[in-house]
Amino acid sequence: MRPPDRQFDVLDRDLRRITVAESAQFHAVRPVLRLGAGILLAVSLIFLALGITGQQPGLVLVGAGLIVAGWLGLSIGANDIANSLGPAVGAGAIAIGPGLALVAAAEIAGATLAGHVVTHRLAEGIVDVRVLTGAGGQIVMLAALIAAAGWITVATGANLPVSTSHSIVGAIAGSGLAAAGSAAVSWGGIAMMALAWILTPMAAAILAGVLLALLRIKVAEAPDRSRAARAWLPPLIGAMVGLFTAYVATLVPVLSLRLPQALLPGAAAGLAAMLLMRRRVGQVLAEAGGDRPGMKRILRQPLLFAAVMMAFAHGAGDAGNVAGPLLVILSPPHRDPLPVPLLLLALAGTAIALGALLFGRRLVGVIGEGITRLNPARAFCITLATAMIVLFASGWGLPVSSTHVAVGGVFGVGFVREMLDRRADRRRAALPAEERQRRQLIRRSHVATITVAWVVTVPITALLGGLCCLAMLWLMGA
């Protein structure tokens, strides 16, 4: 029997890995923070000069918006790349260099094909910019970008895990409130987003837990693991690939497929994936001989596909944080409704992809190959669940934090694994009261961190957005 302090400790070790990853993130993205601080200083000097000279206000608004939004995209890519690629690199499914290129391409594809819904929500669903006169809408969105970028720079520098989505929502609301009053703010829309921030980590926990239970009960603990792997894994992977392919097919403009029509290419892709997975399982079983095959080798390719799905979902959700405010800044005043150009979405996705390529290598290396990597089976369940939940939220135009959703998946996987361990061996000695208290404190601290991160971020960025907006209105004499 294992000592009591080693029982059921997987969840706690995974939560400690998240803490280490957050610390590593600060050191890896330090160059991005310096760049952001320099950009914010430069933009402040530009507006100070504008207030003194009063020259070309429209051009300054567009130029400053592009600069700040570009840095925000770089920051998003640099901070969140490890969520997508770290587990696949840690499992040996792909090297860091090709993985970064693949994930960057998926980010751009997700932004271009599926980023329009969140973009619309941020551009028109928080503040009604049509009630503002002149360049009021542009000022509101530029102030929001500056406030969100400033808070992210300060918070990340202080090693605080904040969300870009939460920051931009709070900043837009505060800026709009300062410019046009409470009547211009969609409080119902903000409440819906806040509810999504609570529910999506819970949904990821449930989905990731169900996936792990399926793998554990039907495959890992089966009397004949080889036979169970052949029976369960190919259909599971085929369904994952087929559904994602059908979803992407509905988004491609040149195809213009509805869901029933998209099921055909989805079924073809799913069948191909199922046959390839069956072949892969057979190869691993043959190489293992009489030994029980390890899940790490079997799940390498599915984990890589889940990473691509995660990057696509991240692009679809987070590109709107850049493209939403820019859509208002670049559009003529009082345009109703605002169309979302594919070029704008592609540029937002490219900024995120560049952040991943330029600044993500070190962070992925620490998280994927260092002490923070997850067990491949748990990583697969968490990554797939996170991707599915983020895609669902993005389809409804709800900007959510992929990191917080992933943490919800970690909790779900940990709780299910502990439940299955206890069911498998009820004779184990009960944990001492001190050990149970210690673990409760670890888990509560992470829940509190997530809660405080978005509860504090929204009012702080709202305050900063309002102050930035009032300062810009004063400088421009509006």
C-alpha positions in Angstrom: 0.0 0.0 0.0 1.3 3.5 -0.8 1.8 5.9 2.0 -1.3 8.1 2.7 0.4 11.3 1.4 0.9 9.7 -2.0 -2.8 8.8 -2.5 -5.0 10.6 -4.9 -2.5 13.4 -5.4 -2.6 13.7 -9.2 -4.9 16.7 -9.2 -2.7 18.6 -6.7 0.4 17.9 -8.8 -1.4 19.1 -12.0 -2.4 22.3 -10.2 1.1 22.8 -9.0 2.2 22.4 -12.6 -0.2 25.2 -13.6 1.4 27.5 -11.0 4.9 26.7 -12.3 3.7 27.3 -15.9 2.3 30.8 -14.9 5.7 31.6 -13.4 7.5 30.4 -16.5 5.1 32.5 -18.6 6.2 35.7 -16.9 9.9 35.1 -17.7 9.2 33.8 -21.3 7.0 36.8 -22.3 9.1 39.5 -20.6 10.3 40.9 -24.0 6.6 41.3 -25.0 6.0 43.3 -21.8 8.9 45.6 -22.6 7.5 46.1 -26.1 4.1 46.9 -24.7 5.3 49.4 -22.2 7.2 51.2 -25.0 4.2 51.2 -27.2 1.9 52.6 -24.6 4.5 55.3 -23.8 4.7 56.2 -27.5 1.0 56.4 -27.9 0.6 58.6 -24.8 3.2 61.0 -26.3 1.4 61.0 -29.6 -1.9 62.0 -28.0 -0.1 64.6 -25.9 1.3 66.1 -29.1 -2.2 65.9 -30.6 -3.7 67.8 -27.7 -1.1 70.5 -28.2 -1.2 70.9 -32.0 -4.7 69.5 -32.8 -3.4 68.1 -36.1 -5.0 65.1 -38.0 -7.1 63.6 -35.2 -8.6 60.9 -37.4 -5.3 59.7 -38.7 -3.8 59.5 -35.2 -6.8 57.5 -33.9 -6.4 54.9 -36.7 -2.6 54.7 -36.4 -2.7 54.4 -32.6 -5.4 51.8 -32.8 -3.4 49.7 -35.2 -0.3 49.9 -33.1 -1.9 49.0 -29.8 -4.1 46.3 -31.3 -1.0 44.8 -33.0 0.8 44.6 -29.7 -2.3 43.1 -28.0 -2.3 40.4 -30.6 1.4 39.6 -30.1 0.7 39.4 -26.3 -2.2 37.0 -26.8 -0.1 34.7 -29.0 2.9 34.8 -26.7 0.9 34.1 -23.5 -1.5 31.4 -24.7 0.5 29.3 -27.1 1.6 26.8 -24.5 -2.1 25.9 -23.8 -2.4 24.5 -27.3 1.1 23.1 -28.0 2.6 22.3 -24.7 0.9 18.9 -24.2 1.6 17.7 -27.7 5.3 18.6 -27.5 5.5 16.9 -24.1 4.1 13.7 -25.5 6.6 13.7 -28.3 3.9 14.1 -31.0 5.8 16.9 -32.7 8.9 19.1 -32.3 8.6 22.6 -31.1 9.5 24.3 -34.4 7.0 22.5 -36.7 4.5 22.6 -33.9 4.7 26.4 -33.6 4.2 26.7 -37.4 1.2 24.3 -37.4 -0.4 26.0 -34.4 0.2 29.5 -35.9 -1.5 28.4 -39.1 -4.5 27.0 -37.1 -4.7 30.3 -35.2 -5.0 32.3 -38.4 -7.5 29.8 -39.8 -9.7 30.0 -36.7 -9.6 33.8 -36.6 -10.4 34.2 -40.3 -13.1 31.5 -40.6 -14.8 31.7 -37.1 -13.7 35.0 -35.5 -16.5 37.2 -36.9 -19.1 36.3 -34.2 -17.0 37.4 -31.2 -15.7 40.4 -33.2 -19.3 41.6 -33.7 -20.1 41.0 -30.1 -17.2 43.2 -28.9 -17.8 45.9 -31.6 -21.5 46.3 -31.1 -22.8 44.1 -28.2 -21.2 45.9 -25.3 -21.6 49.6 -26.2 -23.9 51.1 -28.8 -21.3 53.3 -30.5 -24.0 54.7 -32.9 -25.2 57.0 -30.2 -21.8 58.8 -30.1 -21.2 61.8 -32.4 -18.2 62.4 -34.7 -15.3 60.2 -33.8 -16.8 59.2 -30.4 -16.9 55.5 -31.3 -13.3 55.5 -32.4 -12.2 57.2 -29.2 -14.2 54.7 -27.1 -12.6 51.7 -28.7 -9.0 53.1 -28.8 -9.3 54.0 -25.1 -10.5 50.4 -24.4 -7.5 49.0 -26.3 -5.1 51.2 -24.4 -6.7 50.4 -21.0 -6.7 46.6 -21.7 -3.1 46.7 -23.0 -2.0 48.7 -20.0 -3.6 46.4 -17.5 -2.3 43.2 -19.2 1.2 44.7 -19.2 1.1 45.6 -15.5 -0.7 42.4 -14.4 1.5 40.0 -16.3 4.6 41.9 -15.0 3.3 41.3 -11.5 2.7 37.6 -12.4 -1.1 37.8 -12.1 -3.0 35.4 -14.3 -5.4 37.8 -16.1 -7.5 37.2 -19.2 -7.3 39.3 -22.3 -11.0 38.7 -23.0 -12.1 39.9 -19.6 -9.8 42.9 -19.9 -11.2 44.1 -23.2 -14.8 43.6 -22.1 -14.3 45.6 -19.0 -12.4 48.3 -20.8 -15.0 48.7 -23.6 -17.8 48.9 -21.0 -15.9 51.5 -18.9 -14.9 53.6 -21.9 -18.5 53.6 -23.3 -19.9 54.5 -19.9 -17.6 57.5 -19.6 -18.4 58.7 -23.2 -22.1 58.1 -23.4 -23.5 57.2 -20.0 -25.1 54.0 -18.8 -27.9 54.0 -21.4 -25.3 53.1 -24.1 -24.0 50.1 -22.3 -25.6 46.7 -22.9 -25.7 45.4 -19.3 -27.5 42.3 -20.3 -24.8 41.4 -22.8 -22.1 41.9 -20.1 -24.1 39.7 -17.7 -24.3 37.0 -20.4 -20.5 37.1 -20.8 -19.9 37.0 -17.1 -22.2 33.9 -16.8 -20.2 32.3 -19.6 -17.0 32.9 -17.7 -18.5 30.9 -14.8 -20.1 28.1 -16.7 -17.4 27.3 -19.3 -14.8 26.1 -16.8 -17.5 23.9 -15.3 -18.6 22.5 -18.7 -14.9 21.8 -19.5 -14.6 20.0 -16.2 -17.6 17.8 -16.9 -16.5 17.0 -20.5 -12.9 16.3 -19.7 -13.9 14.1 -16.8 -16.3 12.1 -19.0 -13.6 11.6 -21.6 -11.1 10.4 -19.0 -13.6 8.1 -17.5 -14.3 6.6 -20.9 -10.5 6.1 -21.6 -9.9 4.7 -18.2 -12.8 2.3 -17.8 -13.1 1.1 -21.4 -9.4 1.0 -22.3 -6.8 1.4 -19.6 -8.6 -0.8 -17.0 -10.0 -3.3 -19.5 -9.0 -7.0 -18.9 -7.7 -7.1 -22.5 -6.3 -3.6 -23.1 -5.1 -4.4 -26.6 -8.6 -5.5 -27.7 -10.2 -2.6 -25.9 -7.8 -0.1 -27.6 -8.7 -1.5 -31.0 -12.5 -1.3 -30.2 -12.8 2.1 -28.6 -10.0 4.4 -29.7 -10.4 4.4 -33.5 -14.2 5.3 -33.4 -13.5 8.0 -30.7 -10.8 9.7 -32.8 -12.8 9.3 -36.0 -15.7 11.1 -34.3 -13.5 13.9 -33.1 -11.9 14.4 -36.5 -15.2 14.1 -38.4 -17.2 16.5 -36.3 -14.4 19.1 -36.4 -14.1 18.7 -40.2 -17.8 19.2 -40.7 -17.8 22.3 -38.5 -14.9 23.9 -40.4 -16.6 23.0 -43.7 -19.6 25.1 -42.7 -17.3 28.1 -42.2 -15.4 28.1 -45.5 -17.0 30.8 -47.7 -16.3 29.2 -51.0 -18.1 26.0 -50.0 -21.2 27.7 -48.4 -22.3 24.4 -46.9 -25.0 24.0 -44.4 -24.6 21.5 -41.6 -26.4 18.6 -43.3 -24.3 19.1 -46.4 -21.1 19.4 -44.3 -21.7 16.0 -42.7 -20.5 14.3 -45.9 -16.9 15.6 -45.9 -17.0 15.2 -42.1 -17.9 11.5 -42.4 -15.2 11.0 -45.0 -12.5 12.6 -42.8 -13.8 10.7 -39.7 -13.6 7.4 -41.6 -10.1 8.1 -42.8 -9.0 9.1 -39.2 -10.6 6.0 -37.8 -8.7 3.7 -40.2 -5.4 5.5 -39.6 -6.0 5.3 -35.8 -6.7 1.6 -36.1 -3.5 1.1 -38.0 -1.6 3.1 -35.4 -3.0 1.1 -32.6 -2.0 -2.1 -34.4 1.5 -0.9 -34.8 1.9 0.1 -31.2 0.5 -3.2 -30.0 2.8 -5.2 -32.3 5.8 -3.2 -31.1 4.8 -3.8 -27.4 4.7 -7.5 -27.9 3.0 -9.2 -24.9 3.3 -6.0 -22.8 0.3 -3.7 -22.1 0.6 -0.8 -24.6 1.3 2.6 -23.1 -1.3 5.3 -23.7 1.4 7.9 -24.4 2.4 6.3 -27.7 -1.1 5.5 -28.8 -2.3 9.1 -28.1 0.5 11.0 -29.8 -1.3 11.8 -33.0 -4.7 12.4 -31.5 -3.1 14.8 -29.0 -1.6 16.7 -31.9 -4.9 17.0 -33.6 -6.5 18.2 -30.4 -3.8 20.8 -30.2 -4.7 22.0 -33.7 -8.3 22.2 -32.6 -7.4 24.1 -29.6 -5.4 26.6 -31.6 -8.3 27.0 -34.1 -10.7 27.6 -31.2 -8.3 30.1 -29.6 -8.0 32.0 -32.8 -11.8 32.1 -33.2 -12.3 33.4 -29.7 -9.4 35.7 -29.1 -9.0 37.3 -32.5 -12.2 39.3 -31.7 -10.3 41.0 -28.8 -8.1 42.6 -31.4 -10.6 42.8 -34.4 -13.6 44.0 -32.4 -12.3 47.4 -31.3 -10.4 47.8 -34.6 -13.6 47.3 -36.6 -15.1 50.4 -35.0 -11.9 52.4 -35.3 -11.5 51.6 -39.0 -15.2 52.0 -40.0 -17.0 55.2 -41.0 -19.0 56.7 -38.2 -22.6 55.6 -37.7 -22.3 52.6 -40.2 -25.2 50.2 -39.4 -24.5 47.3 -39.3 -20.7 47.0 -39.3 -19.5 44.3 -41.7 -16.5 42.2 -40.6 -13.9 42.1 -43.4 -12.0 38.8 -43.7 -8.8 40.8 -44.1 -9.3 42.3 -40.6 -9.8 38.9 -39.1 -6.8 37.5 -40.9 -4.6 40.4 -39.7 -5.8 39.8 -36.1 -5.0 36.1 -36.4 -1.7 36.9 -37.9 -0.7 39.1 -35.0 -1.6 36.3 -32.6 0.3 33.8 -34.7 3.4 36.1 -34.8 3.3 36.4 -31.0 3.3 32.6 -30.8 6.1 32.2 -33.3 8.4 35.0 -32.0 7.9 34.6 -28.3 6.4 31.2 -27.7 9.3 28.8 -28.2 10.8 29.2 -24.7 7.5 28.9 -22.9 6.4 25.8 -24.9 9.8 24.3 -24.1 9.4 24.8 -20.4 5.8 23.6 -20.3 6.0 20.9 -22.9 9.3 19.3 -22.1 9.9 20.4 -18.5 8.4 19.5 -15.1 5.1 21.0 -16.0 4.0 18.5 -18.7 0.8 16.5 -18.1 0.3 12.8 -18.6 -0.7 12.3 -22.3 -4.1 10.8 -21.5 -5.1 13.6 -19.2 -3.6 16.2 -21.5 -5.7 14.8 -24.4 -8.9 15.0 -22.4 -8.2 18.5 -21.2 -7.1 19.9 -24.5 -10.0 18.3 -26.4 -12.6 19.5 -23.9 -11.1 23.0 -23.8 -11.2 23.2 -27.6 -14.8 22.1 -27.8 -16.0 24.5 -25.1 -14.1 27.5 -26.5 -15.5 26.7 -30.0 -19.0 26.5 -28.6 -18.6 29.8 -26.8 -17.1 31.5 -29.8 -20.0 30.3 -32.0 -22.3 32.2 -29.6 -20.1 35.3 -29.7 -19.0 34.9 -26.1 -15.3 35.8 -25.4 -14.0 33.4 -22.8 -10.6 32.7 -21.3 -9.1 29.5 -22.8 -6.7 29.3 -19.8 -9.5 29.4 -17.3 -11.5 26.8 -19.3 -8.4 24.6 -19.4 -8.1 24.9 -15.6 -11.6 23.7 -15.3 -10.7 20.7 -17.4 -7.8 20.0 -15.0 -10.2 19.9 -12.1 -12.6 17.6 -13.9 -9.9 15.1 -14.9 -8.4 15.2 -11.4 -11.7 14.6 -9.6 -12.7 11.8 -11.9 -9.4 10.1 -11.6 -9.6 10.2 -7.8 -13.1 8.8 -7.9 -12.0 5.9 -10.1 -9.0 5.2 -7.9 -11.2 5.0 -4.8 -13.6 2.8 -6.5 -10.8 0.5 -7.7 -9.3 0.1 -4.2 -11.6 0.9 -1.3 -9.2 -0.8 1.2 -6.8 2.1 1.1 -6.2 3.9 4.3 -8.0 7.2 4.7 -6.0 10.3 4.3 -5.0 12.1 7.6 -7.0 15.2 8.4 -4.0 17.4 7.9 -3.4 16.0 4.4 -7.1 16.5 3.4 -7.0 20.1 4.7 -3.8 20.8 2.7 -5.3 19.6 -0.5 -8.5 21.5 0.0 -6.5 24.6 0.5 -4.5 24.0 -2.8 -7.7 23.5 -4.8 -9.6 26.4 -3.2 -6.6 28.7 -3.9 -6.8 27.9 -7.6 -10.6 28.4 -7.7 -10.1 31.7 -5.8 -7.3 32.7 -8.3 -9.6 32.2 -11.3 -12.5 34.0 -9.6 -10.5 37.0 -8.4 -8.8 37.3 -11.8 -12.0 38.1 -13.6 -13.9 39.7 -10.8 -11.0 42.2 -10.3 -10.0 42.6 -13.9 -13.4 43.8 -15.2 -13.8 46.8 -12.7 -10.1 47.7 -13.0 -10.1 47.8 -16.8 -13.5 49.6 -16.8 -12.0 52.3 -14.6 -8.9 52.5 -16.7 -11.0 52.6 -19.9 -13.2 55.4 -18.6 -10.2 57.5 -17.5 -8.4 56.9 -20.9 -11.6 57.9 -22.7 -12.1 61.1 -20.7 -8.5 62.0 -21.1 -8.7 61.5 -24.9 -11.9 63.5 -25.2 -10.3 66.3 -23.3 -7.1 66.3 -25.4 -9.1 66.3 -28.6 -11.5 69.0 -27.4 -14.5 66.8 -27.9 
